Amino acid sequence: MNKVILMGRLTRDPEMRYGASGNGVASFSIAVDRRFKREGQPDADFFNCTAFGKQGEFVEKYLHKGTKIVLDGEIQNNNYTNKEGQTVYNVQIIANSIEFAESKAAAASNGSYTAPTSDAPLATDAGSDFINIPDNVDEKLPFN
């Protein structure tokens, strides 16, 4: 069985590439805090991750540097021999599923969230995560 679950923050904005078939591949890296920290040792580990297809499109659209995520995936070796004949050992995480690990409000207080831009104007804020709905839309709602 090859399964890994990681929670961490993106260390950079994702890079998206498209193959000849039009399928997207998103590459990004995450920093995962170590549970036990020893003096003189790093506080976090860094993992290169890849997401394919719809998952890759999700990464490109919604994730950016600083976003905290939970990633479920598989570990894959990408070892190769360089021009000097030396074997280079490389490990990458192939993402199967990705979820946000914190709310937009928590991310905003950490300075890592920026709201996506949209052409559609939002109603005024009601002082929480909800927006005000104008009084005249009741008859337009499919549930009453």
PAPA-313844 format. One record per atom (N, C-alpha, C): residue number from 0; chain; x, y negated, z negated. Coordinates in Angstrom, 3 decimals, padded with zeros to 6 digits. Layout:
N
[pt NUM; A; [X; Y; Z]],
...
END
This chain:
144
[pt 0; A; [000.853; 001.175; 000.000]],
[pt 0; A; [000.000; 000.000; 000.000]],
[pt 0; A; [000.895; -001.232; 000.000]],
[pt 1; A; [000.561; -002.189; 000.822]],
[pt 1; A; [001.318; -003.437; 000.943]],
[pt 1; A; [000.343; -004.583; 000.720]],
[pt 2; A; [000.316; -005.135; -000.485]],
[pt 2; A; [-000.607; -006.216; -000.815]],
[pt 2; A; [000.075; -007.183; -001.769]],
[pt 3; A; [-000.092; -008.462; -001.503]],
[pt 3; A; [000.472; -009.485; -002.364]],
[pt 3; A; [-000.579; -010.576; -002.569]],
[pt 4; A; [-000.657; -011.085; -003.785]],
[pt 4; A; [-001.534; -012.206; -004.109]],
[pt 4; A; [-000.662; -013.284; -004.726]],
[pt 5; A; [-000.673; -014.461; -004.120]],
[pt 5; A; [000.152; -015.576; -004.583]],
[pt 5; A; [-000.711; -016.807; -004.806]],
[pt 6; A; [-000.351; -017.604; -005.815]],
[pt 6; A; [-000.986; -018.899; -006.015]],
[pt 6; A; [000.130; -019.931; -006.071]],
[pt 7; A; [000.016; -020.939; -005.220]],
[pt 7; A; [001.034; -021.974; -005.193]],
[pt 7; A; [000.609; -023.153; -004.343]],
[pt 8; A; [001.539; -024.084; -004.182]],
[pt 8; A; [001.280; -025.297; -003.398]],
[pt 8; A; [002.091; -025.281; -002.115]],
[pt 9; A; [001.480; -025.800; -001.048]],
[pt 9; A; [002.196; -025.916; 000.213]],
[pt 9; A; [003.354; -026.890; 000.048]],
[pt 10; A; [004.506; -026.524; 000.569]],
[pt 10; A; [005.692; -027.363; 000.441]],
[pt 10; A; [005.835; -028.326; 001.608]],
[pt 11; A; [005.069; -028.090; 002.659]],
[pt 11; A; [005.094; -028.959; 003.843]],
[pt 11; A; [003.784; -028.779; 004.588]],
[pt 12; A; [003.493; -029.677; 005.509]],
[pt 12; A; [002.303; -029.530; 006.336]],
[pt 12; A; [002.462; -028.317; 007.246]],
[pt 13; A; [001.374; -027.579; 007.487]],
[pt 13; A; [001.465; -026.403; 008.350]],
[pt 13; A; [001.827; -026.785; 009.788]],
[pt 14; A; [002.501; -025.868; 010.471]],
[pt 14; A; [002.816; -026.027; 011.889]],
[pt 14; A; [001.971; -025.030; 012.655]],
[pt 15; A; [001.282; -025.498; 013.697]],
[pt 15; A; [000.394; -024.639; 014.476]],
[pt 15; A; [000.980; -024.437; 015.859]],
[pt 16; A; [000.984; -023.185; 016.323]],
[pt 16; A; [001.411; -022.848; 017.676]],
[pt 16; A; [000.320; -022.003; 018.310]],
[pt 17; A; [000.229; -022.076; 019.625]],
[pt 17; A; [-000.746; -021.277; 020.349]],
[pt 17; A; [-000.030; -020.385; 021.346]],
[pt 18; A; [-000.423; -019.115; 021.380]],
[pt 18; A; [000.168; -018.163; 022.306]],
[pt 18; A; [-000.471; -018.271; 023.667]],
[pt 19; A; [000.002; -017.444; 024.597]],
[pt 19; A; [-000.524; -017.441; 025.959]],
[pt 19; A; [-002.004; -017.076; 025.987]],
[pt 20; A; [-002.439; -016.261; 025.033]],
[pt 20; A; [-003.847; -015.852; 024.983]],
[pt 20; A; [-004.734; -016.919; 024.346]],
[pt 21; A; [-004.127; -017.993; 023.836]],
[pt 21; A; [-004.893; -019.067; 023.211]],
[pt 21; A; [-005.097; -018.881; 021.717]],
[pt 22; A; [-004.634; -017.767; 021.168]],
[pt 22; A; [-004.767; -017.535; 019.728]],
[pt 22; A; [-003.769; -018.385; 018.962]],
[pt 23; A; [-004.227; -018.990; 017.873]],
[pt 23; A; [-003.379; -019.852; 017.073]],
[pt 23; A; [-002.616; -019.097; 016.007]],
[pt 24; A; [-001.428; -019.595; 015.699]],
[pt 24; A; [-000.592; -019.055; 014.636]],
[pt 24; A; [-000.126; -020.236; 013.793]],
[pt 25; A; [-000.484; -020.230; 012.515]],
[pt 25; A; [-000.077; -021.304; 011.616]],
[pt 25; A; [001.067; -020.813; 010.735]],
[pt 26; A; [002.112; -021.611; 010.636]],
[pt 26; A; [003.254; -021.308; 009.767]],
[pt 26; A; [003.320; -022.373; 008.674]],
[pt 27; A; [003.522; -021.928; 007.438]],
[pt 27; A; [003.620; -022.844; 006.312]],
[pt 27; A; [004.400; -022.148; 005.212]],
[pt 28; A; [004.778; -022.893; 004.201]],
[pt 28; A; [005.470; -022.290; 003.068]],
[pt 28; A; [004.807; -022.763; 001.785]],
[pt 29; A; [004.878; -021.896; 000.760]],
[pt 29; A; [004.302; -022.255; -000.534]],
[pt 29; A; [005.337; -022.058; -001.629]],
[pt 30; A; [005.221; -022.886; -002.649]],
[pt 30; A; [006.048; -022.775; -003.848]],
[pt 30; A; [005.187; -022.150; -004.941]],
[pt 31; A; [005.683; -021.058; -005.515]],
[pt 31; A; [004.965; -020.336; -006.561]],
[pt 31; A; [005.778; -020.442; -007.846]],
[pt 32; A; [005.177; -021.022; -008.882]],
[pt 32; A; [005.862; -021.153; -010.166]],
[pt 32; A; [006.161; -019.778; -010.753]],
[pt 33; A; [007.326; -019.655; -011.344]],
[pt 33; A; [007.688; -018.412; -012.034]],
[pt 33; A; [006.995; -018.374; -013.390]],
[pt 34; A; [006.570; -017.205; -013.762]],
[pt 34; A; [005.879; -017.039; -015.045]],
[pt 34; A; [006.835; -017.280; -016.207]],
[pt 35; A; [008.010; -016.677; -016.142]],
[pt 35; A; [009.008; -016.851; -017.195]],
[pt 35; A; [010.180; -017.617; -016.615]],
[pt 36; A; [010.518; -018.721; -017.250]],
[pt 36; A; [011.596; -019.565; -016.761]],
[pt 36; A; [012.803; -019.419; -017.666]],
[pt 37; A; [013.938; -019.154; -017.057]],
[pt 37; A; [015.180; -019.033; -017.808]],
[pt 37; A; [016.067; -020.210; -017.474]],
[pt 38; A; [016.828; -020.628; -018.462]],
[pt 38; A; [017.722; -021.757; -018.260]],
[pt 38; A; [018.718; -021.436; -017.147]],
[pt 39; A; [018.901; -022.382; -016.241]],
[pt 39; A; [019.822; -022.207; -015.129]],
[pt 39; A; [019.208; -021.495; -013.932]],
[pt 40; A; [017.974; -021.010; -014.067]],
[pt 40; A; [017.284; -020.329; -012.970]],
[pt 40; A; [016.242; -021.269; -012.362]],
[pt 41; A; [015.872; -021.047; -011.106]],
[pt 41; A; [014.844; -021.894; -010.491]],
[pt 41; A; [013.493; -021.736; -011.200]],
[pt 42; A; [012.677; -022.790; -011.142]],
[pt 42; A; [011.347; -022.753; -011.750]],
[pt 42; A; [010.305; -022.156; -010.811]],
[pt 43; A; [010.624; -022.070; -009.522]],
[pt 43; A; [009.652; -021.591; -008.534]],
[pt 43; A; [010.354; -020.770; -007.464]],
[pt 44; A; [009.557; -019.950; -006.788]],
[pt 44; A; [010.022; -019.206; -005.623]],
[pt 44; A; [009.282; -019.751; -004.411]],
[pt 45; A; [009.942; -019.702; -003.269]],
[pt 45; A; [009.385; -020.267; -002.040]],
[pt 45; A; [009.190; -019.148; -001.029]],
[pt 46; A; [008.004; -019.111; -000.423]],
[pt 46; A; [007.653; -018.057; 000.519]],
[pt 46; A; [007.186; -018.651; 001.840]],
[pt 47; A; [007.718; -018.110; 002.935]],
[pt 47; A; [007.248; -018.474; 004.268]],
[pt 47; A; [006.024; -017.629; 004.573]],
[pt 48; A; [004.978; -018.280; 005.060]],
[pt 48; A; [003.706; -017.603; 005.304]],
[pt 48; A; [003.254; -017.851; 006.740]],
[pt 49; A; [002.476; -016.910; 007.254]],
[pt 49; A; [001.921; -017.002; 008.597]],
[pt 49; A; [000.457; -016.603; 008.554]],
[pt 50; A; [-000.384; -017.348; 009.256]],
[pt 50; A; [-001.808; -017.031; 009.367]],
[pt 50; A; [-002.180; -017.031; 010.844]],
[pt 51; A; [-002.932; -016.024; 011.268]],
[pt 51; A; [-003.296; -015.858; 012.674]],
[pt 51; A; [-004.772; -016.164; 012.909]],
[pt 52; A; [-005.109; -016.525; 014.137]],
[pt 52; A; [-006.499; -016.672; 014.581]],
[pt 52; A; [-007.292; -017.686; 013.790]],
[pt 53; A; [-008.495; -017.275; 013.361]],
[pt 53; A; [-009.387; -018.176; 012.614]],
[pt 53; A; [-008.761; -018.625; 011.299]],
[pt 54; A; [-008.021; -017.719; 010.665]],
[pt 54; A; [-007.341; -018.084; 009.417]],
[pt 54; A; [-006.314; -019.176; 009.684]],
[pt 55; A; [-005.592; -019.077; 010.790]],
[pt 55; A; [-004.621; -020.095; 011.175]],
[pt 55; A; [-005.277; -021.438; 011.462]],
[pt 56; A; [-006.445; -021.403; 012.108]],
[pt 56; A; [-007.178; -022.640; 012.381]],
[pt 56; A; [-007.652; -023.288; 011.092]],
[pt 57; A; [-008.073; -022.467; 010.117]],
[pt 57; A; [-008.462; -022.989; 008.802]],
[pt 57; A; [-007.285; -023.702; 008.147]],
[pt 58; A; [-006.111; -023.057; 008.204]],
[pt 58; A; [-004.908; -023.634; 007.607]],
[pt 58; A; [-004.594; -024.976; 008.247]],
[pt 59; A; [-004.633; -025.025; 009.570]],
[pt 59; A; [-004.315; -026.266; 010.279]],
[pt 59; A; [-005.294; -027.381; 009.918]],
[pt 60; A; [-006.565; -027.045; 009.811]],
[pt 60; A; [-007.601; -028.059; 009.612]],
[pt 60; A; [-007.682; -028.572; 008.167]],
[pt 61; A; [-007.519; -027.685; 007.181]],
[pt 61; A; [-007.832; -028.060; 005.810]],
[pt 61; A; [-006.646; -028.118; 004.844]],
[pt 62; A; [-005.523; -027.528; 005.195]],
[pt 62; A; [-004.405; -027.500; 004.264]],
[pt 62; A; [-003.323; -028.486; 004.671]],
[pt 63; A; [-002.646; -029.036; 003.684]],
[pt 63; A; [-001.534; -029.949; 003.926]],
[pt 63; A; [-000.583; -029.875; 002.732]],
[pt 64; A; [000.517; -030.549; 002.844]],
[pt 64; A; [001.525; -030.524; 001.788]],
[pt 64; A; [000.891; -030.860; 000.440]],
[pt 65; A; [001.156; -030.028; -000.560]],
[pt 65; A; [000.642; -030.254; -001.908]],
[pt 65; A; [-000.650; -029.525; -002.230]],
[pt 66; A; [-001.352; -028.999; -001.233]],
[pt 66; A; [-002.602; -028.288; -001.483]],
[pt 66; A; [-002.317; -026.998; -002.249]],
[pt 67; A; [-003.083; -026.765; -003.311]],
[pt 67; A; [-002.910; -025.551; -004.109]],
[pt 67; A; [-003.862; -024.478; -003.587]],
[pt 68; A; [-003.296; -023.303; -003.264]],
[pt 68; A; [-004.088; -022.228; -002.676]],
[pt 68; A; [-003.832; -020.905; -003.386]],
[pt 69; A; [-004.753; -019.956; -003.169]],
[pt 69; A; [-004.562; -018.561; -003.527]],
[pt 69; A; [-004.549; -017.806; -002.216]],
[pt 70; A; [-003.484; -017.043; -002.008]],
[pt 70; A; [-003.284; -016.333; -000.757]],
[pt 70; A; [-003.255; -014.836; -001.028]],
[pt 71; A; [-004.016; -014.094; -000.246]],
[pt 71; A; [-004.009; -012.634; -000.291]],
[pt 71; A; [-003.417; -012.180; 001.032]],
[pt 72; A; [-002.354; -011.379; 000.979]],
[pt 72; A; [-001.721; -010.995; 002.225]],
[pt 72; A; [-000.830; -009.788; 002.100]],
[pt 73; A; [000.062; -009.652; 003.082]],
[pt 73; A; [000.989; -008.533; 003.153]],
[pt 73; A; [002.405; -009.066; 003.338]],
[pt 74; A; [003.371; -008.349; 002.815]],
[pt 74; A; [004.776; -008.717; 002.971]],
[pt 74; A; [005.312; -008.019; 004.212]],
[pt 75; A; [006.066; -008.766; 005.001]],
[pt 75; A; [006.627; -008.209; 006.228]],
[pt 75; A; [008.102; -008.593; 006.343]],
[pt 76; A; [008.950; -007.625; 006.674]],
[pt 76; A; [010.365; -007.892; 006.917]],
[pt 76; A; [010.548; -008.389; 008.339]],
[pt 77; A; [011.327; -009.439; 008.495]],
[pt 77; A; [011.677; -009.973; 009.810]],
[pt 77; A; [013.192; -010.039; 009.905]],
[pt 78; A; [013.838; -008.910; 009.775]],
[pt 78; A; [015.294; -008.869; 009.830]],
[pt 78; A; [015.755; -008.907; 011.286]],
[pt 79; A; [016.881; -009.573; 011.533]],
[pt 79; A; [017.428; -009.645; 012.883]],
[pt 79; A; [018.942; -009.799; 012.804]],
[pt 80; A; [019.590; -009.584; 013.932]],
[pt 80; A; [021.042; -009.741; 014.024]],
[pt 80; A; [021.323; -011.050; 014.748]],
[pt 81; A; [022.104; -011.933; 014.131]],
[pt 81; A; [022.399; -013.236; 014.724]],
[pt 81; A; [023.507; -013.117; 015.774]],
[pt 82; A; [023.885; -014.245; 016.341]],
[pt 82; A; [024.894; -014.266; 017.415]],
[pt 82; A; [026.253; -013.765; 016.957]],
[pt 83; A; [026.543; -013.903; 015.672]],
[pt 83; A; [027.827; -013.441; 015.130]],
[pt 83; A; [027.805; -011.954; 014.784]],
[pt 84; A; [026.689; -011.281; 015.027]],
[pt 84; A; [026.585; -009.854; 014.737]],
[pt 84; A; [026.215; -009.540; 013.298]],
[pt 85; A; [025.868; -010.552; 012.519]],
[pt 85; A; [025.493; -010.352; 011.119]],
[pt 85; A; [023.987; -010.145; 011.013]],
[pt 86; A; [023.592; -009.230; 010.138]],
[pt 86; A; [022.168; -009.007; 009.903]],
[pt 86; A; [021.640; -010.089; 008.975]],
[pt 87; A; [020.578; -010.736; 009.401]],
[pt 87; A; [019.916; -011.772; 008.607]],
[pt 87; A; [018.628; -011.162; 008.068]],
[pt 88; A; [018.477; -011.198; 006.752]],
[pt 88; A; [017.302; -010.632; 006.102]],
[pt 88; A; [016.284; -011.743; 005.847]],
[pt 89; A; [015.067; -011.510; 006.289]],
[pt 89; A; [014.027; -012.513; 006.182]],
[pt 89; A; [012.726; -011.819; 005.801]],
[pt 90; A; [012.012; -012.387; 004.856]],
[pt 90; A; [010.718; -011.853; 004.429]],
[pt 90; A; [009.674; -012.926; 004.665]],
[pt 91; A; [008.525; -012.517; 005.178]],
[pt 91; A; [007.437; -013.469; 005.352]],
[pt 91; A; [006.142; -012.843; 004.854]],
[pt 92; A; [005.210; -013.685; 004.492]],
[pt 92; A; [003.904; -013.253; 004.010]],
[pt 92; A; [002.895; -013.467; 005.139]],
[pt 93; A; [002.180; -012.410; 005.507]],
[pt 93; A; [001.109; -012.510; 006.502]],
[pt 93; A; [-000.196; -012.673; 005.734]],
[pt 94; A; [-000.857; -013.809; 005.917]],
[pt 94; A; [-002.066; -014.131; 005.157]],
[pt 94; A; [-003.272; -013.380; 005.715]],
[pt 95; A; [-003.999; -012.723; 004.824]],
[pt 95; A; [-005.270; -012.097; 005.184]],
[pt 95; A; [-006.438; -013.002; 004.792]],
[pt 96; A; [-006.318; -013.639; 003.629]],
[pt 96; A; [-007.344; -014.593; 003.207]],
[pt 96; A; [-006.685; -015.688; 002.379]],
[pt 97; A; [-007.262; -016.872; 002.472]],
[pt 97; A; [-006.749; -018.042; 001.754]],
[pt 97; A; [-007.937; -018.776; 001.150]],
[pt 98; A; [-007.793; -019.165; -000.120]],
[pt 98; A; [-008.823; -019.938; -000.799]],
[pt 98; A; [-008.178; -021.120; -001.507]],
[pt 99; A; [-008.957; -022.181; -001.681]],
[pt 99; A; [-008.490; -023.319; -002.459]],
[pt 99; A; [-008.395; -022.906; -003.922]],
[pt 100; A; [-007.353; -023.357; -004.615]],
[pt 100; A; [-007.150; -022.993; -006.022]],
[pt 100; A; [-007.532; -024.111; -006.973]],
[pt 101; A; [-007.949; -025.257; -006.454]],
[pt 101; A; [-008.388; -026.345; -007.316]],
[pt 101; A; [-009.426; -027.170; -006.574]],
[pt 102; A; [-010.214; -027.911; -007.340]],
[pt 102; A; [-011.249; -028.745; -006.752]],
[pt 102; A; [-010.635; -029.962; -006.067]],
[pt 103; A; [-011.415; -030.615; -005.251]],
[pt 103; A; [-010.939; -031.837; -004.592]],
[pt 103; A; [-010.604; -032.909; -005.628]],
[pt 104; A; [-011.407; -032.978; -006.701]],
[pt 104; A; [-011.165; -033.987; -007.741]],
[pt 104; A; [-009.836; -033.732; -008.446]],
[pt 105; A; [-009.551; -032.467; -008.754]],
[pt 105; A; [-008.288; -032.139; -009.416]],
[pt 105; A; [-007.118; -032.422; -008.489]],
[pt 106; A; [-007.275; -032.106; -007.215]],
[pt 106; A; [-006.212; -032.368; -006.250]],
[pt 106; A; [-005.985; -033.864; -006.095]],
[pt 107; A; [-007.073; -034.641; -006.125]],
[pt 107; A; [-006.945; -036.091; -005.981]],
[pt 107; A; [-006.194; -036.688; -007.171]],
[pt 108; A; [-006.438; -036.143; -008.363]],
[pt 108; A; [-005.742; -036.666; -009.537]],
[pt 108; A; [-004.257; -036.294; -009.515]],
[pt 109; A; [-003.921; -035.213; -008.792]],
[pt 109; A; [-002.514; -034.826; -008.630]],
[pt 109; A; [-001.857; -035.563; -007.479]],
[pt 110; A; [-002.648; -036.311; -006.739]],
[pt 110; A; [-002.106; -037.073; -005.624]],
[pt 110; A; [-001.847; -036.236; -004.392]],
[pt 111; A; [-002.413; -035.026; -004.322]],
[pt 111; A; [-002.119; -034.163; -003.187]],
[pt 111; A; [-003.288; -034.030; -002.219]],
[pt 112; A; [-004.431; -034.615; -002.507]],
[pt 112; A; [-005.584; -034.479; -001.633]],
[pt 112; A; [-005.893; -035.794; -000.940]],
[pt 113; A; [-006.081; -035.722; 000.351]],
[pt 113; A; [-006.601; -036.857; 001.097]],
[pt 113; A; [-007.809; -036.376; 001.853]],
[pt 114; A; [-008.896; -037.091; 001.737]],
[pt 114; A; [-010.140; -036.674; 002.378]],
[pt 114; A; [-009.985; -036.674; 003.889]],
[pt 115; A; [-010.557; -035.662; 004.560]],
[pt 115; A; [-010.488; -035.654; 006.012]],
[pt 115; A; [-011.273; -036.819; 006.584]],
[pt 116; A; [-010.795; -037.370; 007.684]],
[pt 116; A; [-011.478; -038.480; 008.304]],
[pt 116; A; [-012.638; -037.963; 009.122]],
[pt 117; A; [-013.705; -038.731; 009.175]],
[pt 117; A; [-014.888; -038.334; 009.920]],
[pt 117; A; [-015.520; -039.572; 010.531]],
[pt 118; A; [-016.152; -039.396; 011.668]],
[pt 118; A; [-016.841; -040.509; 012.311]],
[pt 118; A; [-018.175; -040.797; 011.643]],
[pt 119; A; [-018.749; -039.789; 010.990]],
[pt 119; A; [-020.047; -039.954; 010.360]],
[pt 119; A; [-019.882; -040.637; 009.001]],
[pt 120; A; [-020.597; -041.755; 008.767]],
[pt 120; A; [-020.486; -042.420; 007.473]],
[pt 120; A; [-021.220; -041.629; 006.393]],
[pt 121; A; [-020.673; -041.597; 005.188]],
[pt 121; A; [-021.318; -040.939; 004.063]],
[pt 121; A; [-022.179; -041.937; 003.317]],
[pt 122; A; [-023.186; -041.424; 002.642]],
[pt 122; A; [-024.001; -042.276; 001.782]],
[pt 122; A; [-023.149; -042.718; 000.604]],
[pt 123; A; [-023.631; -043.717; -000.122]],
[pt 123; A; [-022.838; -044.231; -001.234]],
[pt 123; A; [-022.701; -043.188; -002.325]],
[pt 124; A; [-021.622; -043.236; -003.055]],
[pt 124; A; [-021.316; -042.277; -004.110]],
[pt 124; A; [-022.210; -042.522; -005.313]],
[pt 125; A; [-022.706; -041.426; -005.913]],
[pt 125; A; [-023.581; -041.524; -007.075]],
[pt 125; A; [-022.799; -041.396; -008.375]],
[pt 126; A; [-021.461; -041.532; -008.322]],
[pt 126; A; [-020.661; -041.477; -009.525]],
[pt 126; A; [-020.165; -040.085; -009.872]],
[pt 127; A; [-020.351; -039.138; -008.959]],
[pt 127; A; [-019.848; -037.777; -009.186]],
[pt 127; A; [-019.503; -037.178; -007.832]],
[pt 128; A; [-019.491; -035.858; -007.754]],
[pt 128; A; [-019.204; -035.199; -006.483]],
[pt 128; A; [-020.419; -035.169; -005.561]],
[pt 129; A; [-021.554; -035.725; -005.997]],
[pt 129; A; [-022.767; -035.742; -005.187]],
[pt 129; A; [-022.907; -037.083; -004.487]],
[pt 130; A; [-023.650; -037.089; -003.404]],
[pt 130; A; [-023.922; -038.335; -002.701]],
[pt 130; A; [-025.406; -038.642; -002.809]],
[pt 131; A; [-025.733; -039.916; -002.710]],
[pt 131; A; [-027.131; -040.334; -002.744]],
[pt 131; A; [-027.808; -039.968; -001.433]],
[pt 132; A; [-029.032; -039.448; -001.530]],
[pt 132; A; [-029.828; -039.141; -000.347]],
[pt 132; A; [-030.937; -040.174; -000.290]],
[pt 133; A; [-031.101; -040.837; 000.858]],
[pt 133; A; [-032.160; -041.842; 000.963]],
[pt 133; A; [-033.532; -041.233; 000.682]],
[pt 134; A; [-034.462; -042.072; 000.175]],
[pt 134; A; [-035.787; -041.592; -000.219]],
[pt 134; A; [-036.598; -041.057; 000.952]],
[pt 135; A; [-036.388; -041.546; 002.158]],
[pt 135; A; [-037.248; -041.202; 003.289]],
[pt 135; A; [-036.872; -039.895; 003.984]],
[pt 136; A; [-035.959; -039.108; 003.462]],
[pt 136; A; [-035.556; -037.871; 004.138]],
[pt 136; A; [-036.294; -036.644; 003.620]],
[pt 137; A; [-037.148; -036.785; 002.613]],
[pt 137; A; [-037.840; -035.623; 002.053]],
[pt 137; A; [-038.638; -034.860; 003.103]],
[pt 138; A; [-039.325; -035.570; 003.982]],
[pt 138; A; [-040.146; -034.887; 004.976]],
[pt 138; A; [-039.302; -034.217; 006.069]],
[pt 139; A; [-038.018; -034.536; 006.165]],
[pt 139; A; [-037.155; -033.939; 007.168]],
[pt 139; A; [-036.449; -032.675; 006.665]],
[pt 140; A; [-036.495; -032.440; 005.356]],
[pt 140; A; [-035.812; -031.289; 004.790]],
[pt 140; A; [-036.648; -030.025; 005.043]],
[pt 141; A; [-036.029; -028.879; 005.372]],
[pt 141; A; [-036.766; -027.660; 005.657]],
[pt 141; A; [-037.321; -026.990; 004.409]],
[pt 142; A; [-036.937; -027.462; 003.231]],
[pt 142; A; [-037.435; -026.873; 001.990]],
[pt 142; A; [-037.993; -027.999; 001.145]],
[pt 143; A; [-039.155; -027.845; 000.619]],
[pt 143; A; [-039.807; -028.839; -000.248]],
[pt 143; A; [-040.453; -028.172; -001.420]],
END
